[in-house]
Amino acid sequence: MQTVDVVLGVLNKSCVAKLNFVRRGPKGYGLLAITRLLLYSVLAEIFSTRKLKKHLLKNPSLLKKLGFTNLPDRRSIDRWQERYESILDNLIKIIGDQYLQLNESEWTLIDSTPIRDRDDPDAVKGYSSQGAFWGFKLHVSCDEFCVPLRATFTTGNVHDSKQATLLLAPTPKVGGDSAYDFQELKIEVLEQGSKGYFVHNPRREGKEKKKPTPMILKRVRVRVEQLNSILKEQVLQRTWTKIKGYAKKATRCLLAVLALQALAIYNLKTWGYPSVRIGYLRA
């Protein structure tokens, strides 16, 4: 399995055109080539701009496959890593829908995970199930195969419920923990033709007793927690602490989500199963 083949398998002119991205300023490298390069760097475990440029110098054929006619300088690559974070959540949605056309997933499982970095100047105090922290949040949804469907990135103080509707995908069932047990989301789930299953939050009803979690949700809820672990430990390897600023962290984390989508689609087309085991690619 070649990393560049995984990238080329999902990022093409058609999906980039759906972004309706309008470039400002002088004409430069195309958006398709830029997003391919950024995705390749995360899949190939090359998180340093210096190492990435050195890698491209040694592999001129790779540069051409990604869509470049000449080698971009380090300053340009650094700039791309914070300029394009605003389009990545939409690109993830486009690729997520592309995946759902190939695989009839049953579930959309919603969750968030803290991206802790107290030393980042843009870090904000937030709360997760483990308590207070300083940093950011990666909000994701996935199917029962741990394949990401949607994702957004926020500062740590943004409550999970505020991002919930952005994480919905057109699957028969939707599930989440008690942070997502609120009426507006349930209505939206029904309106898209899905059935919702959520961990009961008695505080929203002014009650003390908690209702049992639906058994159907208990069996699959762990998948989104597994996805969070794969993203942070295996794909990102906690490298977000080595970069500072909201935009760069958002780009790095959303590219990790996109990387697993690309890997799942490649494996589904090749082997018939949407595996997100990135270790096989990097071995």
C-alpha positions as CSV (number, residue, x, y, z in Angstrom):
1,M,0.0,0.0,0.0
2,Q,1.5,3.4,-1.1
3,T,0.6,6.5,0.9
4,V,0.2,8.6,-2.2
5,D,-2.3,6.1,-3.6
6,V,-4.5,6.6,-0.5
7,V,-4.4,10.3,-1.0
8,L,-5.2,10.2,-4.7
9,G,-8.0,7.8,-4.0
10,V,-10.1,10.4,-2.3
11,L,-8.8,13.9,-3.2
12,N,-9.7,14.8,-6.8
13,K,-11.0,17.8,-8.8
14,S,-14.6,16.8,-8.2
15,C,-14.5,16.9,-4.4
16,V,-12.4,20.0,-4.2
17,A,-14.8,21.8,-6.6
18,K,-17.6,21.1,-4.2
19,L,-15.9,23.4,-1.6
20,N,-16.6,26.4,-3.8
21,F,-13.3,27.9,-2.5
22,V,-12.4,31.3,-3.9
23,R,-8.7,32.1,-3.7
24,R,-7.7,35.7,-2.9
25,G,-4.6,37.4,-4.1
26,P,-2.2,36.2,-6.9
27,K,-2.6,32.8,-8.5
28,G,-0.4,30.2,-6.8
29,Y,-0.5,26.5,-6.2
30,G,-3.9,24.9,-6.7
31,L,-6.1,23.9,-3.8
32,L,-6.1,20.3,-4.9
33,A,-2.3,20.0,-4.8
34,I,-2.2,21.8,-1.5
35,T,-4.8,19.6,0.3
36,R,-3.1,16.5,-1.2
37,L,0.2,17.5,0.2
38,L,-1.1,18.3,3.7
39,L,-3.0,15.0,3.8
40,Y,0.0,13.1,2.6
41,S,2.2,14.6,5.4
42,V,-0.1,13.4,8.1
43,L,-0.6,9.9,6.6
44,A,3.2,9.6,6.1
45,E,3.9,10.7,9.7
46,I,5.9,13.7,8.5
47,F,4.9,16.5,10.9
48,S,7.9,18.7,10.4
49,T,7.9,21.2,7.4
50,R,11.7,20.8,7.1
51,K,11.4,17.0,7.0
52,L,8.6,17.2,4.5
53,K,10.5,19.4,2.1
54,K,13.5,17.1,2.4
55,H,11.3,14.1,1.7
56,L,9.9,15.8,-1.4
57,L,13.4,16.6,-2.7
58,K,14.3,13.0,-2.5
59,N,11.1,11.9,-4.3
60,P,10.4,14.2,-7.3
61,S,8.0,11.7,-8.8
62,L,5.8,12.0,-5.6
63,L,5.7,15.8,-6.0
64,K,4.4,15.4,-9.6
65,K,1.7,12.8,-8.5
66,L,0.4,15.2,-5.9
67,G,0.0,17.9,-8.6
68,F,3.0,20.1,-8.2
69,T,5.2,21.3,-11.1
70,N,7.9,22.6,-8.7
71,L,8.8,22.3,-5.0
72,P,7.0,24.7,-2.7
73,D,9.2,26.6,-0.2
74,R,8.9,26.0,3.6
75,R,7.2,29.3,4.2
76,S,4.4,28.4,1.8
77,I,3.8,25.1,3.4
78,D,3.8,26.7,6.9
79,R,1.3,29.2,5.7
80,W,-1.0,26.4,4.2
81,Q,-1.0,24.7,7.6
82,E,-3.0,27.6,9.1
83,R,-4.7,29.2,6.1
84,Y,-6.9,26.2,5.1
85,E,-8.3,25.0,8.4
86,S,-11.6,26.7,7.6
87,I,-12.3,24.4,4.6
88,L,-11.3,21.1,6.2
89,D,-14.5,20.4,8.1
90,N,-16.5,20.9,4.9
91,L,-14.0,18.6,3.0
92,I,-14.5,16.0,5.7
93,K,-18.2,16.2,5.2
94,I,-17.8,15.7,1.4
95,I,-15.5,12.7,1.9
96,G,-17.8,11.3,4.6
97,D,-20.7,11.4,2.2
98,Q,-18.5,9.8,-0.5
99,Y,-17.8,7.0,2.0
100,L,-21.4,6.5,2.8
101,Q,-22.2,6.0,-0.8
102,L,-19.8,3.1,-0.8
103,N,-20.7,1.6,2.5
104,E,-24.2,1.3,4.0
105,S,-23.4,2.3,7.5
106,E,-26.1,2.0,10.2
107,W,-24.8,4.5,12.8
108,T,-23.7,8.0,13.3
109,L,-22.0,8.1,16.8
110,I,-21.2,11.5,18.2
111,D,-18.6,12.6,20.7
112,S,-15.8,15.1,21.5
113,T,-12.3,14.7,22.8
114,P,-10.1,17.3,24.5
115,I,-6.9,18.5,22.8
116,R,-5.0,19.5,25.9
117,D,-2.2,22.1,25.7
118,R,-2.1,24.6,28.6
119,D,0.9,26.3,27.0
120,D,-0.8,27.3,23.8
121,P,-1.6,31.1,23.8
122,D,-5.0,30.3,22.2
123,A,-5.9,27.6,24.8
124,V,-9.2,28.1,26.7
125,K,-10.5,26.5,29.8
126,G,-13.1,23.8,29.1
127,Y,-14.7,20.7,30.6
128,S,-14.8,17.1,29.5
129,S,-16.0,13.9,31.2
130,Q,-12.6,13.8,33.0
131,G,-13.0,17.3,34.4
132,A,-11.5,20.7,33.6
133,F,-8.7,21.2,31.1
134,W,-7.0,23.9,29.1
135,G,-6.9,23.6,25.4
136,F,-9.3,22.8,22.5
137,K,-11.9,20.2,21.5
138,L,-12.1,17.9,18.4
139,H,-15.8,17.1,17.8
140,V,-16.3,14.0,15.7
141,S,-18.9,11.5,14.5
142,C,-18.2,8.1,13.1
143,D,-20.0,4.9,12.1
144,E,-19.9,1.4,13.6
145,F,-16.6,0.7,11.9
146,C,-14.8,3.7,13.5
147,V,-14.7,5.6,10.2
148,P,-15.1,9.4,10.7
149,L,-18.2,11.0,9.0
150,R,-18.0,14.6,10.3
151,A,-15.7,16.7,12.4
152,T,-15.3,20.2,13.8
153,F,-12.6,21.9,15.9
154,T,-13.3,24.5,18.6
155,T,-11.7,26.0,21.7
156,G,-12.2,24.0,24.9
157,N,-15.0,26.2,26.3
158,V,-17.5,25.3,23.5
159,H,-20.1,22.8,24.8
160,D,-20.5,19.6,22.9
161,S,-24.2,20.3,22.2
162,K,-23.3,23.5,20.2
163,Q,-21.6,21.3,17.6
164,A,-24.0,18.4,17.6
165,T,-26.1,19.2,14.5
166,L,-22.9,19.8,12.4
167,L,-21.9,16.2,13.2
168,L,-25.1,14.5,11.9
169,A,-24.7,12.2,8.9
170,P,-27.5,10.5,6.9
171,T,-27.6,7.1,8.6
172,P,-30.5,5.2,10.0
173,K,-29.4,5.6,13.6
174,V,-27.8,8.4,15.6
175,G,-26.2,7.9,19.1
176,G,-24.4,9.9,21.7
177,D,-23.7,10.5,25.4
178,S,-25.8,12.7,27.7
179,A,-24.3,15.9,26.3
180,Y,-26.4,15.3,23.2
181,D,-29.7,14.4,25.0
182,F,-31.6,17.6,24.1
183,Q,-34.8,18.3,22.2
184,E,-33.4,20.4,19.3
185,L,-31.0,17.6,18.2
186,K,-33.7,14.9,18.6
187,I,-36.0,16.9,16.3
188,E,-33.2,17.3,13.7
189,V,-32.4,13.6,13.8
190,L,-36.1,12.8,13.2
191,E,-36.3,15.3,10.4
192,Q,-33.5,13.7,8.5
193,G,-35.2,10.3,8.8
194,S,-33.0,8.8,11.5
195,K,-33.8,7.4,14.9
196,G,-31.9,8.8,17.9
197,Y,-30.5,6.9,20.9
198,F,-28.8,8.9,23.6
199,V,-27.6,8.5,27.2
200,H,-30.3,10.1,29.4
201,N,-29.5,13.5,31.0
202,P,-31.9,13.9,33.9
203,R,-30.8,17.4,34.6
204,R,-32.3,18.7,31.3
205,E,-35.7,17.5,32.6
206,G,-35.2,18.6,36.2
207,K,-35.2,15.0,37.4
208,E,-32.8,13.2,39.7
209,K,-33.2,9.6,38.4
210,K,-31.3,8.6,35.3
211,K,-33.0,6.3,32.7
212,P,-31.1,3.2,31.6
213,T,-29.0,3.6,28.5
214,P,-30.5,1.9,25.5
215,M,-28.8,-1.5,25.0
216,I,-28.6,-1.0,21.3
217,L,-26.4,2.1,22.0
218,K,-24.3,0.4,24.6
219,R,-23.1,-2.1,22.1
220,V,-21.7,0.5,19.6
221,R,-21.0,3.6,21.6
222,V,-17.4,2.5,22.3
223,R,-16.6,2.9,18.6
224,V,-16.4,6.6,18.7
225,E,-14.3,6.5,21.8
226,Q,-12.0,4.1,20.0
227,L,-11.8,6.6,17.1
228,N,-10.8,9.4,19.4
229,S,-8.0,7.2,20.8
230,I,-6.8,6.2,17.3
231,L,-6.8,9.9,16.2
232,K,-4.8,11.1,19.1
233,E,-2.5,8.2,19.9
234,Q,-1.9,6.6,16.5
235,V,-2.4,9.2,13.8
236,L,-1.4,12.4,15.6
237,Q,0.9,10.8,18.2
238,R,0.1,13.9,20.4
239,T,2.1,16.1,18.1
240,W,-0.3,19.0,18.5
241,T,1.6,20.1,21.6
242,K,4.6,20.9,19.3
243,I,2.7,23.5,17.3
244,K,1.0,26.7,18.7
245,G,-2.1,28.6,17.7
246,Y,-5.7,27.7,17.0
247,A,-5.4,27.5,13.2
248,K,-2.4,25.2,13.1
249,K,-3.9,22.9,15.7
250,A,-7.2,22.8,13.9
251,T,-5.5,22.0,10.6
252,R,-3.4,19.2,12.2
253,C,-6.4,17.6,14.0
254,L,-8.8,17.8,11.1
255,L,-6.2,16.4,8.7
256,A,-6.0,13.4,11.0
257,V,-9.7,12.8,10.6
258,L,-9.4,13.2,6.8
259,A,-6.5,10.7,6.9
260,L,-8.6,8.0,8.5
261,Q,-11.4,8.7,6.0
262,A,-9.0,8.3,3.1
263,L,-7.6,5.1,4.6
264,A,-11.0,3.6,5.1
265,I,-12.1,4.3,1.6
266,Y,-8.9,2.9,0.1
267,N,-9.3,-0.3,2.2
268,L,-13.0,-0.6,1.4
269,K,-12.3,-0.4,-2.4
270,T,-9.3,-2.7,-2.2
271,W,-10.2,-5.3,0.4
272,G,-14.0,-4.8,0.9
273,Y,-13.6,-3.6,4.5
274,P,-13.2,0.0,5.8
275,S,-10.2,-0.6,8.1
276,V,-8.7,2.5,9.8
277,R,-5.6,0.7,11.0
278,I,-2.9,3.3,10.0
279,G,-0.1,1.1,11.4
280,Y,-0.2,-1.0,8.2
281,L,0.3,2.0,6.1
282,R,3.2,3.4,8.1
283,A,5.0,0.0,8.7
